[in-house]
Amino acid sequence: MPPRRTLARRAVMAAFGIGATVGSMVPVTAASAAPLPSLCIPSQTAGSTSWNYRMCGIADIGPPGWAFPATDRSTVPTSTLNAMFWLDKHGYSNLLVGDYDPQSSTDPDYSAVSSKIAKLGELMDTDGEDGTPSGADNSMNDQFEEKGYEDALEASEVGLTDEALPGRTLAQLGSRGHGKNLLVQRMRHYAEDGNDIGGHAVTLTNSVGTSSGSSTITFNVPAAAPNGGSGDLTTHSPFAEQSFTRGSRNDDGYKVIGYRDGNYRLSGAYFIERLVDMS
């Protein structure tokens, strides 16, 4: 388990409404999760030659423009909140305070959910210019401990740059143990000249493929419009799940074909493992 932060840090979390302290025993209602897609069939298989990790009912929240004008810089807290909404609705109740629809663009839901993104970003030291530094998994573990789930949930950061089959690795992590583990997938964005110009995070919902064929990843994108286009920054993403295939590989990892300008590569993931099945 990564090192915990100070009690003062935990008090900040409670004040932000991301989680009340365990000792306070404040009775609150579990947060709502996105409705299960009618054609979504969960799967937790990850063999050596084929794999299919499939999660259903994960929210697709968009970052609030008023909180992070440079919305690409808030993708880690936004994508993490998607995962936490799912956990809150599937046995890990009271992980989030309040009963809100993460997809709603009307108040009180929109403002409450947007505020959670902003405050989670503050806990992760997210900056409007530089994004979220490494170590966001520590903030996730802080919240799990704050809510009494330190023995049931554990977040860690994993790298994918050197993985020969990153899709298989993601599926193995997602399906490990009790299965239905959550993955906030991380990518790096490169300029045409190869310079690294920033990071990006999405919430993984599906990784399927074979060792001898293609590999496809599907995720919910924290953007204002499909595939990163411009759009209304006061509307949470209504276009859940976009799928992309694995492209060529270099020292920076595999390219995600077709995503945005085509210059994004898989770099890693924040992995939330369900050590205890409470669903």
Buried (B, 14 or more C-beta within 10 A) or exposed (E): EBEBBEEEBBEBBBEBBBBBBBEEEEEBEBBBBBEEEEEBEBBBBBEEEBBBBBBBBBBBBBBBBEBBEBBBBBBBBBBBBBBBBBBBBBBBBBBBBBEBBBBBBEEEBBBBBBBBBBBBBBBBEBBEEEBBEEEBBBBBBBBBBBBBBBEBBBBBBBBBBEBEBBBBBBBBBBBBEBBBBBBBBBBBBBEEEEEEEBBBBBBBBBBBBBBEEEBBBBBBBBBBBEEBEEBEBBBBBEBBBBEBBBBEBEEBBBBBBBBBEEBBBBBBBBBBBBBBEBE
